[in-house]
Every structure is written in C-alpha cells, then in structure tokens.
Amino acid sequence: MTINIISIGKLAEEWRPLVEKYKRKVGFYSITNIIELKENKDKKREIRIKKETEAILNAIPKGSDVILLSLNG
C-alpha cells in the first residue's frame, strides 16, 4: 500500500516531525510519500481555490481511495 500526503505549499516545519514519526510507524506496512504542490498566488480567492483544487485532483493517482484531512474538520 502507498500513502500519499498532499499539501498545498511547503509543509510547515512544526508538522515535519509528526509526519516523519508517522512515516516511521507505518513504514513497515506501506510506502509514504509527501507531495508538496506549488501554492497559487492569484489575488482572487475563488480562482486560487479552484486552481489549487485542480492541482490536488491531478496529483491523486488513478484508482486511489481518498481521505481528506483538514484543520477545519
């Protein structure tokens, strides 16, 4: 099994130790990849969200199960 963690922009430094710990814990059972996508700099929020959504969808391998993790729940 392969786990892909996709983020917009560079993963924050405070999250890196947690991600590395997670990778060590599940490393025996799966391969874990961190995919950091380029942050869109468009001034209009709606356009920025649309372009970043498209980038995320394009980064998801075909046939994958998807689980959304959000700070907003």
Backbone as CSV, one residue per row, in Angstrom:
resi,resn,N_x,N_y,N_z,CA_x,CA_y,CA_z,C_x,C_y,C_z
1,MET,0.848,-1.173,0.000,0.000,0.000,0.000,0.899,1.242,0.000
2,THR,0.466,2.253,-0.717,1.174,3.529,-0.755,0.263,4.618,-0.202
3,ILE,0.800,5.431,0.694,0.078,6.568,1.258,0.731,7.836,0.718
4,ASN,-0.080,8.686,0.079,0.402,9.966,-0.428,-0.210,11.083,0.408
5,ILE,0.633,11.890,1.024,0.174,13.065,1.773,0.402,14.262,0.872
6,ILE,-0.698,14.895,0.454,-0.624,16.011,-0.491,-0.900,17.305,0.256
7,SER,-0.018,18.283,0.065,-0.226,19.581,0.707,-0.017,20.692,-0.312
8,ILE,-0.712,21.789,-0.087,-0.516,22.989,-0.906,0.561,23.794,-0.204
9,GLY,1.589,24.139,-0.934,2.710,24.857,-0.342,3.600,23.899,0.426
10,LYS,4.656,24.424,0.951,5.617,23.620,1.698,5.016,23.236,3.048
11,LEU,5.194,21.991,3.421,4.698,21.507,4.697,5.354,22.305,5.827
12,ALA,4.549,22.832,6.730,5.056,23.677,7.820,6.056,22.908,8.684
13,GLU,7.070,23.602,9.148,8.139,22.976,9.945,7.604,22.292,11.203
14,GLU,6.561,22.832,11.827,6.033,22.202,13.042,5.345,20.870,12.740
15,TRP,4.955,20.648,11.471,4.314,19.391,11.080,5.331,18.327,10.658
16,ARG,6.516,18.750,10.246,7.518,17.804,9.732,7.855,16.675,10.713
17,PRO,8.132,16.978,12.003,8.438,15.877,12.933,7.278,14.883,13.073
18,LEU,6.046,15.386,13.041,4.884,14.500,13.150,4.765,13.595,11.931
19,VAL,4.995,14.157,10.755,4.928,13.374,9.518,6.036,12.324,9.503
20,GLU,7.237,12.706,9.902,8.349,11.750,9.940,8.070,10.623,10.938
21,LYS,7.492,10.956,12.079,7.132,9.939,13.072,6.086,8.984,12.497
22,TYR,5.100,9.535,11.809,4.065,8.724,11.172,4.677,7.796,10.121
23,LYS,5.599,8.343,9.303,6.249,7.540,8.269,7.017,6.373,8.892
24,ARG,7.678,6.597,10.018,8.404,5.520,10.695,7.446,4.447,11.214
25,LYS,6.305,4.885,11.767,5.351,3.938,12.343,4.712,3.042,11.283
26,VAL,4.353,3.605,10.140,3.672,2.819,9.105,4.632,2.309,8.044
27,GLY,5.909,2.638,8.168,6.902,2.258,7.169,7.027,0.773,6.932
28,PHE,6.723,-0.021,7.937,6.790,-1.467,7.790,5.657,-1.984,6.902
29,TYR,4.512,-1.286,6.925,3.316,-1.732,6.211,3.100,-1.044,4.874
30,SER,3.653,0.144,4.704,3.362,0.898,3.487,4.489,1.864,3.139
31,ILE,4.404,2.387,1.946,5.303,3.443,1.481,4.546,4.757,1.653
32,THR,5.190,5.754,2.238,4.543,7.051,2.449,5.299,8.121,1.677
33,ASN,4.565,8.862,0.850,5.139,9.948,0.053,4.544,11.281,0.490
34,ILE,5.374,12.303,0.521,4.919,13.674,0.772,4.942,14.388,-0.575
35,ILE,3.780,14.908,-0.989,3.683,15.639,-2.252,3.329,17.078,-1.919
36,GLU,4.275,17.981,-2.137,4.057,19.402,-1.850,3.815,20.120,-3.171
37,LEU,2.599,20.637,-3.335,2.226,21.321,-4.560,2.474,22.821,-4.432
38,LYS,2.753,23.439,-5.545,3.024,24.875,-5.560,1.760,25.652,-5.165
39,GLU,1.952,26.586,-4.253,0.857,27.439,-3.804,0.517,28.440,-4.900
40,ASN,-0.778,28.627,-5.158,-1.221,29.581,-6.170,-1.217,30.978,-5.560
41,LYS,-0.671,31.935,-6.272,-0.528,33.300,-5.746,-1.581,34.267,-6.285
42,ASP,-2.620,33.752,-6.937,-3.659,34.620,-7.501,-4.317,35.430,-6.388
43,LYS,-4.637,36.674,-6.668,-5.223,37.557,-5.650,-6.677,37.214,-5.361
44,LYS,-7.392,36.671,-6.357,-8.799,36.323,-6.161,-8.885,34.947,-5.504
45,ARG,-9.517,34.934,-4.351,-9.607,33.707,-3.553,-10.277,32.564,-4.313
46,GLU,-11.369,32.855,-5.030,-12.109,31.822,-5.750,-11.242,31.160,-6.818
47,ILE,-10.463,31.957,-7.539,-9.581,31.425,-8.575,-8.470,30.595,-7.940
48,ARG,-7.919,31.102,-6.841,-6.854,30.401,-6.141,-7.333,29.027,-5.662
49,ILE,-8.513,28.976,-5.064,-9.067,27.715,-4.579,-9.316,26.757,-5.735
50,LYS,-9.866,27.263,-6.833,-10.153,26.419,-7.993,-8.865,25.804,-8.558
51,LYS,-7.824,26.621,-8.730,-6.567,26.130,-9.294,-5.869,25.149,-8.360
52,GLU,-5.897,25.411,-7.061,-5.279,24.507,-6.101,-6.052,23.190,-6.011
53,THR,-7.379,23.260,-6.119,-8.197,22.048,-6.137,-7.850,21.188,-7.342
54,GLU,-7.719,21.814,-8.506,-7.345,21.085,-9.720,-5.973,20.431,-9.559
55,ALA,-5.035,21.145,-8.948,-3.688,20.606,-8.746,-3.733,19.383,-7.821
56,ILE,-4.528,19.456,-6.766,-4.658,18.326,-5.849,-5.268,17.127,-6.568
57,LEU,-6.353,17.364,-7.311,-7.006,16.264,-8.021,-6.072,15.624,-9.039
58,ASN,-5.248,16.425,-9.692,-4.291,15.885,-10.665,-3.169,15.094,-9.991
59,ALA,-2.886,15.388,-8.733,-1.812,14.704,-8.009,-2.248,13.357,-7.433
60,ILE,-3.558,13.115,-7.374,-4.068,11.863,-6.822,-3.960,10.776,-7.888
61,PRO,-3.245,9.697,-7.589,-3.134,8.602,-8.560,-4.504,7.986,-8.865
62,LYS,-4.689,7.553,-10.098,-5.952,6.927,-10.514,-6.225,5.688,-9.666
63,GLY,-7.487,5.492,-9.308,-7.895,4.325,-8.536,-7.597,4.401,-7.053
64,SER,-7.197,5.569,-6.566,-6.851,5.730,-5.152,-8.090,5.935,-4.299
65,ASP,-8.008,5.487,-3.060,-9.008,5.860,-2.052,-8.520,7.191,-1.477
66,VAL,-9.450,8.118,-1.232,-9.074,9.464,-0.801,-9.667,9.746,0.571
67,ILE,-8.822,10.278,1.457,-9.263,10.703,2.793,-8.831,12.145,2.960
68,LEU,-9.766,13.035,3.226,-9.490,14.457,3.404,-9.142,14.739,4.859
69,LEU,-8.000,15.364,5.083,-7.607,15.816,6.403,-7.535,17.332,6.358
70,SER,-8.291,17.969,7.229,-8.384,19.424,7.204,-8.324,19.967,8.628
71,LEU,-7.709,21.128,8.777,-7.694,21.771,10.089,-9.094,22.188,10.503
72,ASN,-9.991,22.367,9.525,-11.362,22.778,9.802,-12.272,21.614,10.148
73,GLY,-11.760,20.398,10.071,-12.564,19.216,10.401,-13.280,18.620,9.237
